[in-house]
């Protein structure tokens, strides 16, 4: 039985993955030096594909890190001295907030949950906060903060750095880069690749902030944004990277360029509408109650029965893999991915069993 992988990440990989891995071995991606001309070319090509896909302006840099959790931590250490503001509505925003506190910053917490139906863009941010930290798509509850509401915060507080976690939102989300200073996403979700690599977009304004802060405080060591960017300017990473993951990301990005991001986004939007509509005919329902905040890329589904037993049954009897929720929500909720390479047929297979 071929598995139907609807887990939110790691999720299903591209059908070409086996071929790409063979090509990686043939080209030496598993042994080539990260200080070789071969790697420099790979770095440049991958970065340029990402820049083209996301329509990044010259004011923004692309750097690679091991995970978006690392990017959270590096961002807070490099870009804040005393205080940041965190919009916390789920497990991952909570962890970002928690990491910031561990670094000794005053991490101001503004809470919401899956029943929220207000306006995120109207949120009041303290004058003392140096950065605003937002999770575009809260992976743990399937709640999407619309880009226009994120942008509203950037316009309302232009003096503050705007940092956006897009881990389960890219490449579907469309950000106004003139308002966003840091954006991070991991490749094992929307890029359908293997885990172990994060892409971090950092504005020149944020890089300059890092350089200025370094004159008066520690901004971390080898992996500070400004130092990693110094290597990136020479087509290098700070240390030996996950070369294979970068190689595979290059293949994924090339495929997306060929298919066209607008087409992929349309597919996601149409599948999401169909899924939520079909869910009305089942015994299940969306966890997020407001239509405007239901995620297009990740569905959180509420069921009356034990969600863990249901997920186990789906895996054992039907080969369908979904994602668990967290904490108290885990008992009666589970998660379903809708990234670019997922299909309506996969969703329909699941829906028929609910």
C-alpha positions as CSV (number, residue, x, y, z in Angstrom):
1,X,0.0,0.0,0.0
2,X,1.5,3.3,-1.1
3,X,1.2,5.8,1.8
4,X,-0.9,8.9,1.5
5,X,1.2,11.4,3.5
6,X,-1.0,14.3,4.7
7,X,1.1,15.0,7.8
8,X,2.0,18.7,8.1
9,X,5.8,18.1,8.0
10,X,7.8,16.2,7.2
11,X,5.2,15.7,4.5
12,X,5.1,13.8,1.2
13,X,8.0,14.5,-1.0
14,X,8.1,15.1,-4.7
15,X,7.6,12.0,-6.9
16,X,10.9,12.9,-8.5
17,X,12.8,12.6,-5.2
18,X,14.2,9.2,-6.0
19,X,15.6,10.5,-9.3
20,X,17.0,13.6,-7.7
21,X,18.8,11.6,-5.0
22,X,20.4,9.4,-7.7
23,X,21.5,12.6,-9.5
24,X,22.8,14.0,-6.2
25,X,25.0,10.9,-5.8
26,X,26.1,11.0,-9.4
27,X,27.1,14.7,-9.2
28,X,28.9,14.2,-5.9
29,X,26.5,16.2,-3.7
30,X,27.1,13.8,-0.9
31,X,30.9,14.4,-0.9
32,X,31.6,17.7,-2.6
33,X,33.4,20.3,-0.4
34,X,31.3,23.2,0.8
35,X,34.4,25.4,-0.1
36,X,34.5,24.2,-3.7
37,X,33.5,25.9,-6.9
38,X,30.8,23.2,-7.3
39,X,29.2,24.3,-4.1
40,X,29.5,28.0,-4.8
41,X,27.6,27.4,-8.0
42,X,24.9,25.4,-6.2
43,X,24.6,28.0,-3.5
44,X,24.2,30.8,-6.0
45,X,21.7,29.0,-8.1
46,X,19.6,27.9,-5.2
47,X,19.5,31.4,-3.6
48,X,18.7,32.9,-7.0
49,X,15.8,30.5,-7.5
50,X,14.4,31.4,-4.1
51,X,14.8,35.1,-4.8
52,X,13.0,34.7,-8.1
53,X,10.1,32.6,-6.7
54,X,9.5,35.0,-3.8
55,X,10.1,38.1,-5.8
56,X,12.6,39.4,-3.3
57,X,13.9,43.0,-3.7
58,X,17.6,43.8,-3.5
59,X,17.0,45.1,0.0
60,X,16.6,41.5,1.3
61,X,19.2,38.7,1.8
62,X,18.7,34.9,1.7
63,X,20.7,32.8,4.2
64,X,20.5,29.2,5.2
65,X,20.2,27.8,8.7
66,X,19.6,24.3,10.1
67,X,16.0,25.0,11.2
68,X,13.5,27.8,11.7
69,X,13.7,27.3,15.4
70,X,17.3,28.3,15.1
71,X,16.2,31.3,13.1
72,X,13.8,32.4,15.8
73,X,16.6,32.3,18.4
74,X,19.2,33.9,16.2
75,X,16.8,36.7,15.2
76,X,16.0,37.6,18.8
77,X,19.6,37.5,19.9
78,X,20.8,39.5,16.9
79,X,18.1,42.1,16.6
80,X,16.7,42.9,20.0
81,X,18.4,44.3,23.1
82,X,15.6,44.3,25.7
83,X,12.1,43.6,24.5
84,X,9.9,42.0,21.7
85,X,6.2,41.5,21.2
86,X,4.8,38.1,20.4
87,X,1.4,37.1,19.0
88,X,0.9,33.7,20.6
89,X,-2.0,31.4,19.6
90,X,-0.5,28.0,19.3
91,X,2.5,25.7,20.1
92,X,5.0,27.2,17.8
93,X,4.4,30.9,18.6
94,X,4.6,29.9,22.2
95,X,8.0,28.3,21.7
96,X,9.3,31.4,19.9
97,X,8.1,33.5,22.8
98,X,9.7,31.0,25.3
99,X,13.0,31.0,23.5
100,X,13.1,34.8,23.6
101,X,12.6,34.7,27.4
102,X,15.5,32.2,27.7
103,X,17.7,34.8,26.0
104,X,17.0,37.3,28.8
105,X,14.7,39.5,26.8
106,X,11.4,40.8,28.0
107,X,9.1,38.8,25.7
108,X,5.6,40.5,25.8
109,X,2.9,38.0,25.1
110,X,-0.4,38.8,23.3
111,X,-2.6,35.7,23.3
112,X,-5.3,34.4,21.0
113,X,-6.7,31.0,20.2
114,X,-8.5,29.0,17.5
115,X,-11.8,30.9,18.2
116,X,-10.3,34.3,17.5
117,X,-12.5,36.5,15.2
118,X,-11.0,40.0,15.7
119,X,-8.5,42.0,13.7
120,X,-4.8,41.1,14.2
121,X,-3.8,44.2,12.4
122,X,-5.4,46.4,15.0
123,X,-3.4,44.9,17.8
124,X,-1.7,47.5,20.1
125,X,2.0,47.0,20.4
126,X,4.0,48.5,23.3
127,X,6.3,51.4,22.5
128,X,9.1,49.6,24.2
129,X,9.0,46.6,21.9
130,X,11.8,46.5,19.4
131,X,10.3,43.7,17.2
132,X,6.9,42.3,16.4
133,X,6.9,38.5,16.0
134,X,4.0,36.9,14.1
135,X,3.3,33.3,12.9
136,X,1.7,33.7,9.5
137,X,0.2,30.2,9.7
138,X,0.0,28.7,13.2
139,X,0.9,25.1,12.3
140,X,-0.4,23.7,15.6
141,X,-4.0,24.9,15.1
142,X,-4.4,25.6,11.4
143,X,-5.0,29.3,11.9
144,X,-3.9,31.7,9.1
145,X,-3.2,35.4,9.9
146,X,-3.9,37.1,6.6
147,X,-1.0,38.9,5.0
148,X,-2.9,42.2,4.9
149,X,-3.3,42.1,8.7
150,X,0.4,41.4,9.1
151,X,1.2,44.3,6.7
152,X,-1.1,46.6,8.7
153,X,1.2,46.0,11.8
154,X,4.2,46.9,9.7
155,X,2.6,50.1,8.5
156,X,1.3,51.0,12.0
157,X,4.7,50.5,13.6
158,X,7.4,51.2,11.0
159,X,10.1,51.8,13.6
160,X,9.8,48.2,14.8
161,X,11.3,45.2,13.1
162,X,8.6,42.9,11.7
163,X,9.5,39.2,11.9
164,X,7.2,36.6,10.3
165,X,7.3,32.8,10.7
166,X,6.1,31.3,7.4
167,X,7.1,27.7,8.2
168,X,3.9,26.2,7.0
169,X,2.8,29.1,4.8
170,X,5.5,29.3,2.2
171,X,5.4,29.4,-0.8
172,X,1.6,30.1,-0.7
173,X,1.8,33.4,1.3
174,X,2.6,36.6,-0.4
175,X,4.4,39.2,1.7
176,X,5.1,42.8,1.1
177,X,8.8,42.7,1.6
178,X,9.0,46.5,2.1
179,X,7.3,45.9,5.4
180,X,8.9,42.6,6.5
181,X,12.4,42.4,8.1
182,X,12.8,38.7,8.8
183,X,10.9,35.7,7.4
184,X,11.8,32.0,8.0
185,X,10.5,28.8,6.5
186,X,11.5,25.1,6.5
187,X,11.8,22.9,3.4
188,X,10.0,19.8,4.8
189,X,6.6,21.4,4.5
190,X,5.6,23.7,1.5
191,X,8.7,22.7,-0.5
192,X,8.1,18.9,0.0
193,X,11.7,18.1,0.6
194,X,13.7,16.4,3.4
195,X,14.0,18.0,6.8
196,X,17.2,19.8,8.1
197,X,17.2,23.1,6.3
198,X,15.6,26.5,6.8
199,X,15.6,29.5,4.5
200,X,15.8,32.8,6.2
201,X,15.1,36.1,4.5
202,X,16.6,39.1,6.2
203,X,16.3,42.8,5.3
204,X,19.3,45.0,5.0
205,X,17.7,47.1,7.8
206,X,17.8,44.1,10.1
207,X,21.4,43.3,9.1
208,X,22.4,46.9,10.0
209,X,20.6,46.6,13.3
210,X,22.6,43.5,14.0
211,X,25.9,45.3,13.2
212,X,25.0,48.2,15.4
213,X,23.9,46.0,18.4
214,X,27.2,44.1,18.2
215,X,29.0,47.3,19.3
216,X,27.2,47.2,22.7
217,X,26.1,43.6,23.4
218,X,26.6,40.0,22.4
219,X,24.6,39.0,19.3
220,X,25.6,35.4,19.5
221,X,28.6,33.8,18.0
222,X,29.3,32.2,14.6
223,X,25.7,32.1,13.5
224,X,24.7,35.8,14.0
225,X,22.8,37.0,11.0
226,X,25.4,39.6,9.9
227,X,28.2,37.0,10.1
228,X,26.3,34.3,8.2
229,X,25.6,36.9,5.5
230,X,29.3,37.7,5.3
231,X,29.8,34.1,4.2
232,X,26.7,34.2,1.9
233,X,28.2,37.1,0.0
234,X,31.0,34.7,-0.9
235,X,28.5,31.9,-1.9
236,X,29.3,30.0,1.3
237,X,27.7,29.0,4.6
238,X,29.3,29.6,7.9
239,X,30.2,25.9,8.4
240,X,29.7,22.6,6.7
241,X,26.0,22.7,5.8
242,X,23.4,20.1,4.8
243,X,24.7,20.1,1.2
244,X,22.2,17.4,0.1
245,X,19.3,19.4,1.5
246,X,20.4,22.5,-0.4
247,X,20.8,20.4,-3.6
248,X,17.2,19.1,-3.2
249,X,15.8,22.5,-2.5
250,X,17.4,23.7,-5.7
251,X,15.5,20.9,-7.5
252,X,12.2,21.8,-5.8
253,X,12.6,25.5,-6.5
254,X,13.4,24.8,-10.2
255,X,10.2,22.7,-10.4
256,X,8.1,25.4,-8.8
257,X,9.6,27.9,-11.3
258,X,8.6,25.7,-14.1
259,X,5.0,25.1,-12.8
260,X,4.5,28.7,-11.8
261,X,3.8,29.9,-8.3
262,X,0.5,31.5,-9.2
263,X,-0.8,28.2,-10.5
264,X,0.4,26.4,-7.4
265,X,-1.3,29.0,-5.2
266,X,-4.5,28.7,-7.1
267,X,-4.4,24.9,-6.6
268,X,-4.0,25.3,-2.9
269,X,-6.8,27.8,-2.6
270,X,-9.2,25.6,-4.6
271,X,-8.4,22.4,-2.7
272,X,-8.8,24.3,0.6
273,X,-12.3,25.5,-0.4
274,X,-13.3,22.0,-1.5
275,X,-12.0,20.4,1.7
276,X,-13.8,22.8,4.0
277,X,-17.0,22.4,2.0
278,X,-16.8,18.6,2.0
279,X,-16.1,18.6,5.7
280,X,-19.6,19.9,6.3
281,X,-21.0,16.6,5.1
282,X,-19.0,14.6,7.6
283,X,-19.1,14.2,11.4
284,X,-16.0,16.4,11.7
285,X,-15.6,20.1,11.6
286,X,-12.8,22.7,11.4
287,X,-11.1,23.6,14.6
288,X,-10.8,27.2,13.6
289,X,-14.2,28.8,13.8
290,X,-13.8,32.0,11.7
291,X,-13.9,31.5,7.9
292,X,-11.4,34.3,7.4
293,X,-8.8,32.6,9.6
294,X,-9.1,29.0,8.3
295,X,-5.7,28.1,6.9
296,X,-5.5,27.2,3.2
297,X,-2.3,25.1,3.7
298,X,-3.1,23.2,6.9
299,X,-6.5,22.0,8.0
300,X,-7.1,21.4,11.8
301,X,-10.0,18.9,12.1
302,X,-12.1,18.4,15.1
303,X,-13.8,15.0,15.7
304,X,-16.0,13.6,18.4
305,X,-14.1,10.4,18.8
306,X,-10.5,9.9,20.1
307,X,-8.4,11.7,17.5
308,X,-5.3,9.6,18.3
309,X,-7.2,6.3,17.8
310,X,-8.6,7.6,14.6
311,X,-5.2,8.6,13.3
312,X,-3.8,5.2,14.2
313,X,-6.6,3.5,12.4
314,X,-6.2,5.7,9.3
315,X,-2.5,4.7,9.2
316,X,-2.9,1.0,9.9
317,X,-5.9,0.3,7.7
318,X,-5.7,2.9,4.9
319,X,-2.1,4.1,4.8
320,X,-3.2,7.7,5.5
321,X,-0.7,9.7,7.6
322,X,-2.0,12.9,9.3
323,X,-0.6,15.1,12.1
324,X,-1.4,15.2,15.8
325,X,-2.4,18.3,17.6
326,X,-0.8,19.5,20.9
327,X,-1.7,19.6,24.5
328,X,-5.4,19.6,25.4
329,X,-6.4,19.9,21.7
330,X,-4.7,16.6,20.9
331,X,-7.6,14.4,22.2
332,X,-10.2,15.5,19.6
333,X,-8.2,17.2,16.8
334,X,-5.8,16.3,14.1
335,X,-4.1,18.1,11.2
336,X,-4.0,17.7,7.4
337,X,-1.6,19.3,5.1
338,X,-2.5,21.1,1.8
339,X,0.9,22.1,0.3
340,X,1.6,22.5,-3.4
341,X,2.1,18.8,-4.3
342,X,-0.9,17.5,-2.3
343,X,-3.9,16.5,-4.4
344,X,-7.7,16.6,-4.2
345,X,-7.8,12.9,-4.5
346,X,-5.7,12.5,-1.4
347,X,-8.0,14.7,0.6
348,X,-11.1,13.0,-0.8
349,X,-9.7,9.6,0.3
350,X,-9.4,11.0,3.9
351,X,-12.8,12.7,3.8
352,X,-14.6,9.6,2.7
353,X,-13.5,7.9,5.9
354,X,-14.6,10.7,8.3
